[in-house]
Amino acid sequence: MQTSVSLWPLIGVAVIIAGFMLRFNPMLVVAITAIVTAFAAGFPVEKVLAEIGTGFVKTRNLPLIILLPLAVIGLLERHGLRQHAQNWISRIKSATTGRLLIVYLAARELTAAVGLTSLGGHPQMVRPLIAPMAEGAAEARYGSLPDRIRYRLRAYAAATDNVGLFFGEDIFVAFGAIVLMSTFLHEAGIDVEPLHIALWGIPTAIAAFVIHAWRLRRLDKTLHKELADGAAAEEAARDEAARAES
């Protein structure tokens, strides 16, 4: 005899989508989503409060773990980490923005594939090092960059980290998503070892690397087309003047 499954708990998905679309505080959105989902699932009030308290106790040291590295990175940036990264990469004549990001993409995928996911990341690697080095490589070839080009290079640097991490960690056999897929398939009557799932992530990771590397090569060509005529220096000067006036 089959029992009907209540779909009301899925209302939490709609709540979190609406919250992010309206640009509310992410922590507030997640907290409200958890409460709405719990009540939709029929949890009593005392159980909801107990789960929230348990989660708080388990993660109370998490802010300290997150804030300490950010404080160290902020101190390094204050003492010129970004400038040193730009100056160092500008002395390598063969370096281009695309080549630099391709090297970082390969390193990010390989380290994530062996479980070292914390070696990269936006706050600890992209912002203080990779993005300034990408800008420095472009400045060494084309001079001052307009703001629109700087923002584009920063976006590519962040995207490169995302692609490398997302597809690299799928190869690591102890990655949580692989264990989850293996458990889900096992409960559905399909016996698949986590190692086999990880192995099938290798072709996807290779394809992701090839496609994004091709996009980074196109980035180099686009930068050359837009900046080689020297018009970018005038645009950069106008951006600098606008910032000074404001």
C-alpha positions as CSV (number, residue, x, y, z in Angstrom):
1,M,0.0,0.0,0.0
2,Q,1.5,3.3,-1.1
3,T,1.3,6.4,1.1
4,S,1.0,9.9,-0.3
5,V,3.9,12.1,0.1
6,S,3.4,15.7,1.3
7,L,4.9,18.3,-1.0
8,W,4.3,21.2,1.3
9,P,7.9,21.2,2.7
10,L,9.0,22.2,-0.8
11,I,7.5,25.7,-0.1
12,G,10.9,26.4,1.4
13,V,12.4,26.4,-2.1
14,A,10.0,29.1,-3.2
15,V,10.8,31.1,0.0
16,I,14.6,31.0,-0.6
17,I,14.2,31.9,-4.3
18,A,12.0,34.8,-3.5
19,G,14.3,36.0,-0.7
20,F,17.4,36.0,-3.0
21,M,15.5,37.6,-5.9
22,L,14.4,40.4,-3.6
23,R,18.0,40.7,-2.3
24,F,17.2,40.2,1.4
25,N,19.9,39.3,3.8
26,P,21.1,35.8,3.0
27,M,21.3,34.7,6.6
28,L,17.8,35.9,7.3
29,V,16.5,34.2,4.2
30,V,18.0,30.9,5.1
31,A,16.7,31.1,8.7
32,I,13.2,31.9,7.6
33,T,13.3,29.1,5.0
34,A,14.3,26.6,7.7
35,I,11.4,27.7,9.9
36,V,8.8,27.7,7.1
37,T,10.0,24.2,5.9
38,A,9.9,22.8,9.4
39,F,6.3,24.0,10.0
40,A,5.2,22.9,6.5
41,A,6.5,19.4,7.4
42,G,4.5,19.4,10.6
43,F,7.3,19.7,13.1
44,P,6.2,21.0,16.5
45,V,7.5,24.3,17.8
46,E,9.7,22.7,20.5
47,K,11.4,20.5,17.9
48,V,12.1,23.4,15.6
49,L,13.7,25.4,18.4
50,A,15.7,22.3,19.5
51,E,17.1,21.9,16.0
52,I,18.0,25.5,15.8
53,G,19.8,25.4,19.1
54,T,21.6,22.2,18.2
55,G,22.8,23.8,14.9
56,F,24.0,26.9,16.8
57,V,26.0,24.9,19.3
58,K,27.6,22.8,16.5
59,T,28.6,25.8,14.5
60,R,29.4,28.4,17.1
61,N,33.1,28.3,16.3
62,L,32.5,28.7,12.6
63,P,32.6,32.5,12.6
64,L,36.0,32.5,14.2
65,I,37.3,30.1,11.6
66,I,36.0,32.3,8.8
67,L,37.0,35.7,10.3
68,L,40.6,34.9,11.2
69,P,41.8,34.2,7.7
70,L,39.9,37.3,6.4
71,A,41.7,39.4,9.0
72,V,45.1,38.1,7.9
73,I,44.3,38.7,4.3
74,G,43.1,42.2,5.0
75,L,46.3,42.9,6.9
76,L,48.4,41.6,3.9
77,E,46.4,43.7,1.5
78,R,47.0,46.8,3.6
79,H,50.7,46.2,3.4
80,G,50.6,46.0,-0.4
81,L,49.9,42.3,-1.3
82,R,47.8,43.3,-4.4
83,Q,50.5,45.7,-5.6
84,H,53.3,43.2,-5.2
85,A,51.3,40.6,-7.1
86,Q,50.6,43.0,-10.0
87,N,54.3,44.1,-10.1
88,W,55.5,40.5,-10.0
89,I,53.3,39.3,-12.9
90,S,54.1,42.4,-15.0
91,R,57.8,41.4,-15.1
92,I,56.9,38.1,-16.8
93,K,56.9,39.2,-20.5
94,S,55.1,36.1,-21.8
95,A,52.3,36.3,-19.2
96,T,48.9,37.2,-20.4
97,T,45.6,37.3,-18.5
98,G,44.3,34.2,-20.3
99,R,47.5,32.1,-19.8
100,L,47.6,33.1,-16.1
101,L,44.0,32.1,-15.5
102,I,44.5,28.8,-17.4
103,V,47.3,27.9,-15.1
104,Y,45.2,28.7,-12.1
105,L,42.3,26.7,-13.5
106,A,44.5,23.6,-13.9
107,A,45.9,24.0,-10.4
108,R,42.5,24.6,-8.9
109,E,41.0,21.5,-10.5
110,L,43.9,19.3,-9.6
111,T,44.0,20.3,-6.0
112,A,40.2,20.0,-5.6
113,A,40.4,16.6,-7.2
114,V,42.5,15.4,-4.3
115,G,40.4,17.0,-1.7
116,L,42.4,20.2,-1.1
117,T,39.4,22.6,-1.7
118,S,40.6,25.2,0.7
119,L,43.8,26.1,-1.2
120,G,41.8,28.5,-3.4
121,G,38.7,30.5,-3.0
122,H,37.4,34.1,-3.7
123,P,38.4,35.8,-0.4
124,Q,41.7,34.1,0.2
125,M,43.1,33.7,-3.3
126,V,41.1,35.4,-6.1
127,R,40.7,38.9,-4.5
128,P,44.2,39.3,-3.1
129,L,46.2,37.5,-5.7
130,I,44.6,36.1,-8.9
131,A,42.5,39.1,-9.9
132,P,45.4,41.6,-9.3
133,M,47.8,39.4,-11.2
134,A,45.2,39.2,-14.1
135,E,45.0,43.0,-14.1
136,G,48.8,43.3,-13.9
137,A,49.3,41.1,-16.9
138,A,46.9,43.2,-19.0
139,E,48.4,46.5,-17.8
140,A,51.9,45.3,-18.7
141,R,50.8,44.9,-22.3
142,Y,48.2,47.6,-22.8
143,G,48.8,50.2,-20.1
144,S,46.1,51.6,-17.8
145,L,42.8,49.8,-17.9
146,P,39.4,51.3,-17.9
147,D,37.0,50.2,-15.1
148,R,34.9,48.0,-17.4
149,I,37.9,46.0,-18.3
150,R,39.0,45.6,-14.7
151,Y,35.6,44.4,-13.7
152,R,35.5,41.9,-16.5
153,L,38.9,40.5,-15.5
154,R,37.8,40.2,-11.9
155,A,34.7,38.4,-13.1
156,Y,36.8,36.0,-15.2
157,A,39.1,35.3,-12.2
158,A,36.2,34.5,-10.0
159,A,34.6,32.3,-12.7
160,T,37.8,30.4,-13.1
161,D,37.9,29.6,-9.4
162,N,34.3,28.5,-9.5
163,V,34.8,26.2,-12.5
164,G,38.0,24.6,-11.2
165,L,36.5,23.9,-7.8
166,F,33.1,22.7,-8.9
167,F,34.3,20.2,-11.5
168,G,37.5,19.3,-9.6
169,E,35.9,18.3,-6.4
170,D,33.5,15.9,-8.2
171,I,36.5,13.6,-8.8
172,F,37.4,13.4,-5.1
173,V,35.8,10.1,-3.8
174,A,35.2,11.4,-0.3
175,F,33.3,14.5,-1.5
176,G,29.9,14.9,0.2
177,A,27.9,15.1,-3.1
178,I,29.4,11.8,-4.3
179,V,28.6,10.1,-1.1
180,L,25.1,11.5,-1.2
181,M,24.5,10.3,-4.8
182,S,25.8,6.8,-3.9
183,T,23.5,6.6,-0.9
184,F,20.5,7.9,-2.9
185,L,21.1,5.4,-5.7
186,H,21.6,2.6,-3.2
187,E,18.3,3.3,-1.6
188,A,16.7,3.3,-5.0
189,G,18.0,-0.2,-5.6
190,I,21.0,0.8,-7.8
191,D,24.3,-0.3,-6.3
192,V,27.0,2.1,-7.4
193,E,30.3,2.5,-5.6
194,P,31.4,6.1,-4.8
195,L,34.7,5.4,-6.6
196,H,32.8,4.7,-9.9
197,I,30.9,8.0,-9.5
198,A,34.2,9.9,-9.0
199,L,35.8,8.2,-12.0
200,W,32.9,9.3,-14.2
201,G,33.5,12.8,-13.0
202,I,36.9,12.9,-14.8
203,P,35.6,13.3,-18.4
204,T,33.3,16.1,-17.2
205,A,36.2,17.8,-15.5
206,I,38.4,17.5,-18.6
207,A,35.6,18.9,-20.7
208,A,35.0,21.8,-18.3
209,F,38.8,22.6,-18.4
210,V,38.9,22.6,-22.2
211,I,35.8,24.7,-22.6
212,H,36.9,27.3,-20.0
213,A,40.4,27.4,-21.3
214,W,39.1,28.1,-24.7
215,R,37.0,31.0,-23.3
216,L,40.2,32.4,-21.6
217,R,42.1,32.2,-24.9
218,R,39.2,34.2,-26.4
219,L,39.6,36.7,-23.6
220,D,43.2,37.4,-24.6
221,K,42.1,38.0,-28.2
222,T,39.2,40.2,-27.1
223,L,41.5,42.3,-24.9
224,H,44.0,42.7,-27.7
225,K,41.2,43.8,-30.1
226,E,39.8,46.3,-27.6
227,L,43.0,47.7,-26.0
228,A,45.7,47.5,-28.7
229,D,44.7,50.8,-30.4
230,G,45.5,52.9,-27.3
231,A,41.9,54.1,-26.8
232,A,41.7,52.3,-23.5
233,A,44.2,54.7,-22.0
234,E,41.9,57.6,-22.7
235,E,38.9,55.8,-21.2
236,A,41.0,54.8,-18.1
237,A,41.9,58.5,-17.7
238,R,38.2,59.5,-17.9
239,D,37.4,56.9,-15.3
240,E,40.1,58.2,-13.0
241,A,38.9,61.7,-13.4
242,A,35.3,60.7,-12.6
243,R,36.5,58.9,-9.5
244,A,38.5,62.0,-8.4
245,E,35.4,64.3,-8.8
246,S,33.2,62.0,-6.8
